[in-house]
Amino acid sequence: MARVLSVLSVLSVLSLSPALAAEAEWPGWRGANRDGKSPDTGLLKEWPAGGPKLLWKLDDVGSGFSSVAVSGGRVYITGNQSGKLVLHALDMSGKRDWKVSIDAEWRGSHPGARATPTIDGGNLYLESDGGLVGCFDAKTGRKHWTKSLLEFGGKVQTWSYAESVLIYRTLAVVRPGGKNCLVALDKKTGATKWMSKGFDAAPGYGSNLGAFYKGEHLIFAGTAGGLVCLNARNGQVWWSNPWSAGNTANCPTPAFDDGYVFWANGYRKGGICMQVGITGGRVAARQAWTTTEMDCHHGGYIIHEGYIYGNNGGGYTCLELKTGRKMWDARGVGKGSLCWADGMLYLFGESGGRAALATCSPKGMEMKGEFSVQGRDPSWAHPVVIGGRLYLRFDTNLYCFDVKAKD
């Protein structure tokens, strides 16, 4: 089984009171491995009527679509406030420790913070809608360094930059787009380590994925020009595939497991699965299958035990990883996002703030509880489950719920 490397450093378990203890960390976009899967166990298998217990709510994090990062006894979230992109750091009870302005807010179509902070080794990495990439002290918010993606020939897209910075080994990997489509910076200093060559494409709206497979360090990126795989050591393009090139907007992050990389997009495009092979130190890939059964605008997908579960149009679908065979369709909470924890799927709808708990099985989806939170549509933030807690971001509101099973 391929092992997707943790893109972030693992920090020590927090020594907080039992009521506030964070049992594990979710240090950035889609979790420690960027696979949308939580290490939590001992969670509720069914929610009570009205949903799980609300621990706290904060209603002034600013407008946005970003998700939380949880690390080092803090919860981090971004939002647009008073013309600025603002980074908030909260303690585990929801009390704000500090907030800092990162950049001017982007005022184009669908304004609101895009990127989820990335925590690594006591530092926080963030990319603004305008393409400012920065490294900050995770305890204080103090700036260490910043770089602009425009320095590398990047250009702000129709709906702005939206990626969450990938920390992979010693690198901060970002995607300016253009002839230097991907760039790796030294995560400590911001110095340029490499720039990709030979793949010229606009960046798209997703984030990069790092993986270690059969002795090779790989970077996968779903761009406006298609899917590309790079050598993480030097930025060399190993292979690319033009699937979804020129699509209206390519938003989801690729998923990788057992030698297969899957990438799906919305606007009736669907998905592609590539089987990666390594021979004689060279990385190549063959197209395993394509599908129209995963029309995924923003909500993403997870891979679990040989099956892909993800947003498909107005609901959710399960596909077999190696063949693309459709196992089922289900409405769930309608179009929305998801994550996985303790054998269950956590769903969060684009409209109406609907959240749900559902089974994760190729035999079908069974709903095990549902409730709603307040906010202004659309909601494109992904749910996060970590430390026995469910975090939901809807517009300017951030909610924290207790989903730990009781003894």
Number of C-alpha atoms within 10 A of each C-alpha: 7 13 14 22 18 18 25 22 15 17 15 11 14 15 12 12 8 8 8 16 15 23 18 22 26 29 28 30 27 27 25 26 21 27 24 23 25 22 16 19 15 13 19 18 16 19 19 12 9 10 18 20 15 13 14 15 17 15 14 14 22 23 23 27 25 27 27 31 27 29 26 23 19 23 22 25 26 32 26 26 20 9 12 17 26 23 24 22 25 18 16 21 15 17 14 16 13 14 17 16 17 21 19 17 21 21 14 12 9 12 16 23 29 28 30 29 26 30 33 23 13 13 19 25 27 25 28 27 26 21 25 18 22 21 26 19 16 22 15 14 19 13 16 15 15 17 17 16 24 14 11 19 13 22 18 17 17 11 17 22 28 26 29 27 28 28 26 24 18 14 24 26 28 25 32 27 28 19 17 22 24 29 22 25 19 16 23 14 13 18 14 16 17 19 20 22 15 10 19 16 21 23 30 30 25 24 26 25 26 28 23 15 21 14 8 15 17 24 24 24 27 31 32 24 24 22 22 17 25 21 19 23 15 13 21 18 19 15 17 18 17 13 21 24 18 15 17 13 20 27 25 25 28 26 25 27 22 16 18 19 22 26 28 33 30 24 14 16 21 21 21 23 24 21 18 19 14 14 8 5 9 10 19 15 19 13 13 17 16 19 17 16 24 32 26 31 24 24 29 29 29 24 21 18 11 13 22 22 27 28 33 29 21 16 20 28 24 29 22 17 24 19 14 22 14 17 16 16 19 17 14 24 23 20 23 32 27 27 25 28 20 16 16 20 24 24 29 34 28 24 18 18 22 19 23 21 26 22 18 21 18 19 10 14 21 14 18 17 18 22 16 15 15 16 18 14 13 17 23 24 26 28 26 29 30 24 21 21 23 20 21 24 31 30 27 21 20 23 19 22 18 19 22 19 13 7 4
